[in-house]
């Protein structure tokens, strides 16, 4: 069974449907509040587990009801939570999510809480796991130094989803990118990495090719599919036609599926197509982890097994 180690965030998602996203100074009346297990790390771990991968999570939650709930939710999905530790001094992370009823597009504010206490030392204590895993999957809702430490300790393929984009544009990403095998940004995150807007797909491809370090860059494009950039080759993976109701966790579904496919030895171009299918399915249901598809559902959309 392929082994994925996820080092990242675990959050409780507080989700409210809205008629439209508010502009500064505006108040909108939303619908019923829903609470779901989430966090980029937790979502990506569950995405991989639902596709049949053996997944272990490295993270932190608070000593509160939300932390207990989230650890149990991960464990029910078959994720190894031995290394999801409890922090006595910080609350479990929260994500405040507004979802546009018409388009399914979301806006998210994250309060990291205990995720900020996930340290390099925590990664060192999980060194054997990170060394032996086929894939180490990383995101940026935890301290940057912790992401670097996990990449440094990884013995297999390192996949980095640079989300959220670093707020400090002075951050030198070259050291981290030098340890990454596959980088998976969206358009906004790629623009933040290169430091300028990307108005079209030609600009996206050019920007991806300028990055030094990763052997491949996979840019998620939402409703436009995904762009795979390897050396001098660029491949556009077309989107799967679905009716989106909530885009929350689509990117996480993409990353978790990609990690599973890579761990299984599936060629990268096909792995990206599988990830695009899983991400499309994720948008057809509300919530983060509740929306992540099973392997059977992805295979049904594809029309074949993988």
C-alpha positions as CSV (number, residue, x, y, z in Angstrom):
1,X,0.0,0.0,0.0
2,X,1.5,3.4,-1.0
3,X,2.6,5.5,2.0
4,X,2.0,9.3,2.2
5,X,3.1,11.5,5.1
6,X,1.2,14.8,5.3
7,X,2.8,17.6,7.4
8,X,0.3,20.4,7.8
9,X,-2.7,22.1,9.3
10,X,-5.8,20.7,11.0
11,X,-8.7,23.2,11.3
12,X,-12.3,23.3,12.2
13,X,-14.2,24.9,9.2
14,X,-17.0,27.3,10.0
15,X,-18.9,27.7,6.7
16,X,-21.7,30.1,5.9
17,X,-23.4,30.4,2.4
18,X,-23.8,34.0,1.3
19,X,-25.7,35.7,-1.6
20,X,-22.4,37.3,-2.6
21,X,-19.0,38.0,-1.0
22,X,-19.1,41.3,1.0
23,X,-16.9,44.2,-0.1
24,X,-15.1,46.3,2.6
25,X,-17.6,47.9,4.9
26,X,-20.5,45.7,3.8
27,X,-22.5,43.3,5.9
28,X,-24.4,40.4,4.2
29,X,-26.9,38.0,5.7
30,X,-25.8,34.4,5.3
31,X,-27.5,31.1,5.7
32,X,-27.1,28.4,8.3
33,X,-23.7,27.9,9.9
34,X,-22.1,24.5,9.2
35,X,-19.0,23.0,11.0
36,X,-16.8,20.6,9.1
37,X,-13.4,19.1,9.7
38,X,-10.8,20.9,7.5
39,X,-7.4,22.4,7.3
40,X,-5.2,22.0,4.2
41,X,-3.2,19.3,5.8
42,X,-6.1,17.4,7.1
43,X,-8.1,17.7,3.9
44,X,-5.2,16.4,1.8
45,X,-4.6,13.5,4.2
46,X,-8.3,12.5,3.9
47,X,-8.2,12.9,0.1
48,X,-5.3,10.4,-0.1
49,X,-6.9,8.0,2.3
50,X,-10.2,7.9,0.5
51,X,-8.4,6.8,-2.7
52,X,-6.8,3.9,-0.8
53,X,-3.4,5.2,0.2
54,X,-1.9,4.6,3.7
55,X,-1.6,8.1,5.1
56,X,0.0,9.4,8.3
57,X,-0.6,13.0,9.5
58,X,1.8,15.2,11.4
59,X,0.1,18.1,13.0
60,X,-1.2,19.9,16.1
61,X,-4.6,20.6,17.6
62,X,-5.7,22.4,20.8
63,X,-6.7,20.7,24.1
64,X,-10.4,21.5,23.3
65,X,-13.5,19.9,21.9
66,X,-12.6,20.9,18.4
67,X,-9.2,19.2,18.6
68,X,-10.8,16.0,19.9
69,X,-13.4,16.1,17.1
70,X,-10.8,16.6,14.4
71,X,-8.5,13.9,15.5
72,X,-11.4,11.5,15.6
73,X,-12.6,12.5,12.1
74,X,-9.2,11.9,10.7
75,X,-8.9,8.5,12.4
76,X,-12.4,7.5,11.0
77,X,-11.0,8.0,7.5
78,X,-8.1,5.7,8.2
79,X,-5.5,8.4,8.7
80,X,-2.8,7.6,11.2
81,X,-3.1,10.3,13.9
82,X,-0.4,9.2,16.3
83,X,1.6,12.3,15.4
84,X,-1.3,14.8,15.6
85,X,-0.3,16.1,19.0
86,X,-2.3,18.2,21.5
87,X,-1.1,21.7,22.4
88,X,-2.1,22.9,25.8
89,X,-1.5,26.6,25.2
90,X,-3.3,27.3,21.9
91,X,-6.8,26.6,20.6
92,X,-7.4,24.3,17.6
93,X,-7.2,26.2,14.3
94,X,-10.3,27.6,12.7
95,X,-11.2,28.6,9.2
96,X,-14.0,31.1,8.5
97,X,-15.4,30.3,5.1
98,X,-18.0,32.2,3.1
99,X,-19.4,30.4,0.0
100,X,-21.2,32.2,-2.8
101,X,-24.5,30.4,-3.3
102,X,-24.6,31.1,-7.0
103,X,-21.0,30.3,-8.1
104,X,-19.8,28.1,-5.3
105,X,-16.7,30.3,-5.0
106,X,-15.3,30.8,-1.5
107,X,-13.3,33.3,0.6
108,X,-11.4,32.0,3.6
109,X,-9.9,33.5,6.7
110,X,-7.7,31.1,8.8
111,X,-6.9,31.6,12.5
112,X,-4.0,29.1,12.8
113,X,-4.2,28.5,16.6
114,X,-2.2,25.3,17.4
115,X,-1.0,24.9,13.9
116,X,1.4,27.7,14.6
117,X,3.0,25.5,17.2
118,X,3.9,22.7,14.8
119,X,7.7,23.0,14.9
120,X,10.9,21.7,13.3
121,X,11.4,19.6,16.4
122,X,8.1,18.0,15.8
123,X,9.3,17.0,12.3
124,X,12.5,15.7,13.7
125,X,10.6,13.4,16.1
126,X,8.7,12.1,13.0
127,X,12.0,11.7,11.1
128,X,11.6,8.0,10.4
129,X,8.1,8.5,9.0
130,X,9.3,11.3,6.7
131,X,12.3,9.3,5.5
132,X,10.4,6.2,4.7
133,X,7.3,7.7,3.1
134,X,6.9,7.3,-0.7
135,X,5.5,10.9,-0.8
136,X,5.8,13.8,1.7
137,X,3.0,16.3,1.1
138,X,3.3,19.8,2.4
139,X,1.4,23.1,2.5
140,X,1.9,26.5,4.2
141,X,-0.8,26.9,6.9
142,X,2.0,26.0,9.3
143,X,5.3,27.8,10.1
144,X,7.6,28.2,7.0
145,X,10.6,26.8,9.0
146,X,8.5,23.7,9.7
147,X,7.8,23.1,6.0
148,X,11.5,23.4,5.3
149,X,12.4,21.0,8.0
150,X,9.9,18.4,6.7
151,X,11.2,18.8,3.2
152,X,14.8,18.3,4.4
153,X,13.9,15.1,6.2
154,X,11.9,13.6,3.4
155,X,13.3,10.5,1.7
156,X,10.7,10.2,-1.1
157,X,9.0,12.5,-3.5
158,X,8.3,16.0,-2.0
159,X,5.1,17.7,-3.1
160,X,4.5,21.3,-2.0
161,X,1.2,23.1,-2.2
162,X,2.4,26.7,-1.5
163,X,-0.9,27.8,0.0
164,X,-1.6,30.2,1.4
165,X,0.9,32.3,-0.5
166,X,3.6,33.8,1.8
167,X,2.5,37.2,3.0
168,X,6.0,38.5,3.1
169,X,7.2,38.9,-0.5
170,X,10.8,39.3,0.7
171,X,10.9,35.6,1.7
172,X,13.5,33.8,-0.2
173,X,11.9,30.6,-1.4
174,X,14.9,29.2,-3.3
175,X,16.1,27.0,-0.5
176,X,12.7,25.3,0.0
177,X,12.0,25.0,-3.7
178,X,15.4,23.3,-4.1
179,X,14.0,20.4,-1.9
180,X,10.7,20.1,-3.8
181,X,10.1,17.6,-6.5
182,X,6.5,18.7,-7.6
183,X,5.2,22.2,-6.9
184,X,1.4,22.6,-7.0
185,X,0.3,26.3,-6.8
186,X,-2.8,27.9,-8.1
187,X,-2.5,31.0,-10.3
188,X,-2.6,33.4,-7.4
189,X,0.1,31.5,-5.5
190,X,2.3,31.2,-8.6
191,X,2.0,35.0,-9.1
192,X,3.1,35.5,-5.5
193,X,6.1,33.3,-6.0
194,X,7.3,35.1,-9.1
195,X,6.3,38.6,-7.9
196,X,4.1,39.8,-10.8
197,X,0.6,39.2,-12.2
198,X,-0.2,36.4,-14.6
199,X,-2.9,37.7,-17.0
200,X,-3.2,34.6,-19.2
201,X,-2.1,31.0,-19.6
202,X,1.0,31.9,-21.6
203,X,2.2,34.0,-18.7
204,X,1.4,31.2,-16.3
205,X,3.5,28.7,-18.3
206,X,6.4,31.2,-18.6
207,X,6.3,31.9,-14.8
208,X,6.2,28.2,-14.0
209,X,9.3,27.6,-16.2
210,X,11.3,30.3,-14.4
211,X,11.1,28.6,-11.1
212,X,14.3,26.8,-10.1
213,X,14.2,23.6,-8.1
214,X,11.1,21.5,-8.7
215,X,11.3,19.0,-11.5
216,X,7.7,19.7,-12.3
217,X,5.2,22.5,-11.6
218,X,1.5,21.8,-11.7
219,X,-0.6,24.9,-11.8
220,X,-4.3,24.4,-10.8
221,X,-6.6,26.6,-12.9
222,X,-10.0,26.0,-11.3
223,X,-12.6,25.8,-14.0
224,X,-9.9,25.9,-16.7
225,X,-8.3,22.6,-15.6
226,X,-4.5,22.3,-14.8
227,X,-1.2,23.1,-16.4
228,X,1.7,20.6,-16.2
229,X,5.1,22.1,-16.8
230,X,8.1,19.8,-17.0
231,X,11.4,21.0,-18.4
232,X,10.5,22.4,-21.8
233,X,7.2,20.6,-22.0
234,X,3.8,22.2,-21.2
235,X,0.6,20.2,-21.1
236,X,-2.9,21.6,-20.4
237,X,-5.2,19.1,-18.7
238,X,-8.7,20.2,-19.6
239,X,-11.4,20.5,-16.9
240,X,-14.1,17.9,-16.2
241,X,-17.5,19.4,-16.8
242,X,-19.4,19.5,-13.5
243,X,-21.9,21.9,-11.8
244,X,-20.0,23.5,-8.8
245,X,-21.8,24.2,-5.6
246,X,-18.8,24.8,-3.3
247,X,-15.1,25.0,-4.3
248,X,-13.8,24.6,-0.8
249,X,-11.1,21.9,-0.6
250,X,-10.9,21.4,-4.4
251,X,-7.3,22.3,-4.4
252,X,-6.7,20.0,-1.4
253,X,-8.5,17.1,-3.2
254,X,-6.2,17.7,-6.2
255,X,-3.1,17.5,-4.1
256,X,-4.1,14.5,-2.1
257,X,-5.1,12.6,-5.2
258,X,-1.9,13.6,-7.0
259,X,0.1,12.3,-4.0
260,X,-1.7,9.0,-4.0
261,X,-1.2,8.6,-7.8
262,X,2.5,9.4,-7.5
263,X,3.0,7.0,-4.6
264,X,1.4,4.3,-6.8
265,X,3.9,5.0,-9.5
266,X,1.4,6.4,-12.0
267,X,3.1,8.7,-14.6
268,X,2.8,12.4,-13.8
269,X,0.7,13.5,-16.7
270,X,-1.9,10.8,-15.9
271,X,-1.6,11.6,-12.1
272,X,-2.5,15.2,-12.9
273,X,-5.6,14.1,-14.9
274,X,-6.7,11.9,-12.0
275,X,-6.2,14.8,-9.6
276,X,-8.2,17.1,-11.8
277,X,-11.1,14.6,-11.9
278,X,-11.1,14.4,-8.1
279,X,-11.0,18.1,-7.7
280,X,-14.0,18.5,-10.0
281,X,-16.0,16.0,-8.1
282,X,-15.2,17.8,-4.8
283,X,-16.8,21.0,-6.1
284,X,-20.2,19.2,-6.5
285,X,-20.7,18.8,-2.8
286,X,-20.6,21.3,0.1
287,X,-17.9,21.4,2.8
288,X,-14.3,20.4,2.8
289,X,-13.7,16.8,4.0
290,X,-17.3,15.8,3.5
291,X,-16.9,16.6,-0.2
292,X,-13.8,14.6,-1.0
293,X,-14.5,11.7,-3.4
294,X,-13.8,8.0,-3.1
295,X,-11.7,6.1,-5.6
296,X,-14.9,4.5,-7.0
297,X,-16.4,8.0,-7.6
298,X,-13.2,9.2,-9.4
299,X,-13.1,6.1,-11.5
300,X,-16.7,6.5,-12.5
301,X,-16.1,10.1,-13.7
302,X,-13.0,8.9,-15.6
303,X,-14.7,5.9,-17.1
304,X,-11.9,3.5,-16.1
305,X,-10.0,2.2,-13.1
306,X,-6.6,3.4,-12.0
